[in-house]
Amino acid sequence: MVEELDSFKIAQRQLDDAAEIMKLDKQAHQILREPMRTLVVNIPVRMDNGSTRLFNGFRVQYNNARGPGKGGIRYHPEENLNTVKALSAWMTWKTSLADIPYGGAKGGVICDPKKMSIRELEAVSRGYIRALKGYIGPDIDIPAPDVNTTPQIMGWMVDEYSKMEGYDAFSVITGKPLEVWGSEGRNDATGVGGMMVLREAAKTMKLDLKKAKIAIQGFGNVGMNAAFAARNMFGAKIVAISDSKGGIYSDKGIDIDKAAAVKAAGKELQEYGKVEEVTNKELLESDVDVLIPAAMENQIKKDNADRIKAKIVLELANGPVTPDADRILHDKGILDLPDFLVNGGGVVVSYFEWVQNKAGYYWELKEVEEKLDKIMSRSFRDLMQTRKEYKENGKDITARTSAYIIAVDRVSKTMKARGWY
Ligand code: NAD
């Protein structure tokens, strides 16, 4: 049978699997299988050559029982509504697992920022915010950066919203530059938070991270920050990194500063120097202790899951492991930690940014990191505890299903208390 790779169908299947095991109320299940609000917008933009181009954008607000929508905006030429729907569902589970007072949402615009001028990019970003007037707001839905969107873009967006509303609404968007009241620690929070989870996971697996070999697929914003955090926090050895053009491998460890400098100079990773070149397929299947997919969806599937050798798979990307592969990894004894646990650090520090904006009182980096660590470590422990309890009752569930059970249970209890079913 051909494996299902549509992200939203995958998200629904993951929910269905958890719903069955946790015996979720049928009405709650029905509500949680679909987004509550789906917005499709068309943004006309005057391009530099004088012509007008129409950009297609989306915002999906999946569930707002526990609080306002929260989720990033992606700019990508292949963005599509079903991926945004899946990502908005995963945001709902992510904020719930972290136990922060938000629902889940996600947005996207079909565009290729690499082929646009700064002025065109600003016009699309401001147009997107105008198109969502009335549907976003500090207590309605709070966007943030994601793939190909930057703090600068968030700066333009918060400015556009503030002009529309007639006051400085800094808390409407997170991931802003520090100059417009972003938070310390937001830029690398996803990678740092992921490493806090890895530290806890390594303790349970009795893995010494100083000696461990780590491979990272995707050396972009998240993957690069994770590499720096792994080195800074536990002196870990990153033996392989890659991007869309392929990767490099060295048993002695890759010099992360040098690799980052190669990328910053606009060069290919292969120009790093005397190391082995590997394909992305080889990187995923390499003989490492920790494998970190930090690039995109559907990288570990039914047809390659059996060849994964890592002891821990740490999902920093969204949706990198399909449901079939998830089960295969679990049965092989590999601890596959799900995306909405591992990459939750970004939204947790976004939450801190929103709290600081609302209070008008700002924290130092140390305070941000301590608070982040508390939430990431607690979420990991909750997940392992739930898995253990099910195991004691004769049900061998994956780490992902365990995380789903916690997150879905919280959302459904809030919906019940609010009288939604
Ligand atoms: P990015 O665009 O900065 O980096 C992505 C990297 O992956 C690039 O190096 C790219 O070359 C590489 N890549 C693309 N296709 C690849 C392939 N087939 N094989 C190997 N490498 C490939 O994006 P990012 O912001 O780092 O996001 C990466 C993932 O993390 C996405 O799934 C995103 O949704 C998720 N994520 C991002 C954030 C955030 O704050 N940026 C937060 C949570 C989750």
Boltz pocket constraint, residues with backbone or C-beta under 6 A from the ligand:
constraints:
  - pocket:
      binder: B
      contacts: [[A, 145], [A, 146], [A, 147], [A, 148], [A, 187], [A, 190], [A, 217], [A, 218], [A, 219], [A, 220], [A, 221], [A, 222], [A, 223], [A, 242], [A, 243], [A, 244], [A, 245], [A, 280], [A, 294], [A, 295], [A, 296], [A, 297], [A, 316], [A, 317], [A, 318], [A, 319], [A, 343], [A, 346]]
      max_distance: 6.0
